[in-house]
Amino acid sequence: MIRRILGTAAVIIAVATPAMVQAQGVPGGIERGAREGERAAGPIGAVVGGTIGGVVGGVAGVLGADQRPRFRSYAVEQRHPSYRYKDEVRVGAVLPGEGVTYYEVPQEYGVRNYRYTVVNDRTVLVDPATHRIVDIVE
């Protein structure tokens, strides 16, 4: 039984990975991975595909690949002042709660739970609850 499940999972990974690589962001990756996995191997495939799609989609960042250039242009056009941060600007860095202005991301970009700001002349997406950088938009 376990061999059969592992074999099925291996087939799902092989079949669904090319489609999932094109997934855009974690939610899109999960959705697309689950759909492709279910199509390839039924309910078990949906679970495995959704998990793998979420991981692969997460590598692409919060914004989808087609949204990144548009959002970057939007953010630059807003001409928000850049906050000077003494440490390296990287995903996972925590920005201070004071002194940084966090802006709403327009709905058209589909990023509901995050805000954006400009740090050291780089546009970043931030979790407003923790002030942690979740994506650098370049």
C-alpha positions in Angstrom: 0.0 0.0 0.0 2.8 2.4 0.9 4.7 1.6 -2.2 1.6 2.3 -4.3 1.1 5.7 -2.6 4.8 6.6 -3.1 4.7 5.4 -6.7 1.6 7.5 -7.3 3.3 10.5 -5.7 6.4 10.1 -7.9 4.2 10.0 -11.0 2.3 13.1 -9.9 5.5 15.0 -9.3 6.9 14.1 -12.7 3.7 14.9 -14.5 2.7 18.1 -12.6 6.0 19.8 -12.0 6.3 21.5 -15.4 2.8 23.0 -15.0 3.6 24.1 -11.4 6.8 25.8 -12.4 4.6 28.3 -14.2 2.4 28.8 -11.2 2.4 32.4 -10.0 2.7 32.9 -6.2 1.8 30.5 -3.4 -2.0 30.6 -3.8 -1.7 30.1 -7.6 0.8 27.4 -7.1 -1.4 25.5 -4.7 -4.5 25.8 -6.8 -2.7 24.8 -10.0 -0.7 22.0 -8.4 -3.9 20.5 -6.9 -5.7 20.7 -10.2 -2.9 19.1 -12.2 -2.3 16.5 -9.5 -5.9 15.5 -9.3 -6.1 15.3 -13.1 -3.0 13.0 -13.1 -3.8 10.8 -10.1 -7.2 11.6 -8.4 -7.7 12.8 -4.8 -4.2 11.7 -3.6 -2.7 13.6 -6.5 -4.6 16.7 -5.6 -3.2 16.7 -2.1 0.4 16.0 -3.2 0.2 18.4 -6.2 -1.3 21.2 -4.0 1.6 20.9 -1.5 4.3 20.8 -4.2 2.6 23.7 -6.1 2.6 25.8 -3.0 6.3 25.3 -2.5 7.1 25.9 -6.2 4.8 28.9 -6.4 6.4 30.4 -3.2 9.7 30.5 -5.0 8.2 32.8 -7.6 7.2 35.3 -4.9 4.0 36.8 -3.7 3.2 38.6 -7.0 2.8 36.5 -10.2 5.5 36.7 -12.8 3.3 38.8 -15.1 2.3 41.2 -12.3 5.8 42.0 -11.1 6.8 44.5 -13.8 3.4 46.2 -13.7 3.4 46.5 -10.0 7.1 47.7 -10.0 6.1 50.5 -12.5 3.1 51.4 -10.4 5.2 51.7 -7.2 7.8 53.8 -9.0 5.1 56.1 -10.4 3.8 56.7 -6.9 7.1 58.4 -6.0 7.0 57.4 -2.3 10.1 58.4 -0.3 12.6 55.6 0.3 13.2 54.6 3.9 16.9 54.2 4.7 17.5 50.8 6.3 20.9 50.1 7.9 20.8 46.3 7.3 20.6 44.3 4.2 17.3 44.5 2.3 16.3 40.8 2.0 13.3 38.6 2.3 12.8 37.8 6.0 14.3 41.1 7.3 12.0 42.8 9.8 11.5 46.5 9.3 10.8 48.9 12.2 7.2 49.7 13.0 8.0 53.4 13.4 9.4 55.6 10.7 8.4 53.4 7.8 5.2 54.1 5.8 3.4 51.1 4.5 1.0 51.5 1.6 -2.0 49.5 0.4 -1.4 47.3 -2.7 -4.2 48.0 -5.2 -6.7 45.1 -5.6 -5.9 44.5 -9.2 -2.6 42.8 -8.1 -4.4 40.3 -6.0 -2.1 40.8 -2.9 -4.6 41.1 -0.1 -2.7 40.5 3.1 0.4 42.6 2.4 1.5 46.2 2.1 4.3 47.7 0.2 7.0 50.2 0.9 10.2 51.5 -0.6 13.4 50.6 1.3 16.9 51.7 0.2 15.3 52.5 -3.2 13.9 49.0 -3.6 10.1 48.2 -3.6 9.3 45.5 -1.1 6.1 43.7 0.0 5.7 43.5 3.8 3.5 41.5 6.2 1.8 44.4 8.1 1.4 42.3 11.3 5.1 41.5 11.6 6.8 44.1 9.3 8.7 41.2 7.8 9.7 41.6 4.1 8.0 38.8 2.2 9.1 39.8 -1.4 11.4 42.2 -3.1 9.8 43.5 -6.3 12.5 44.0 -9.0 
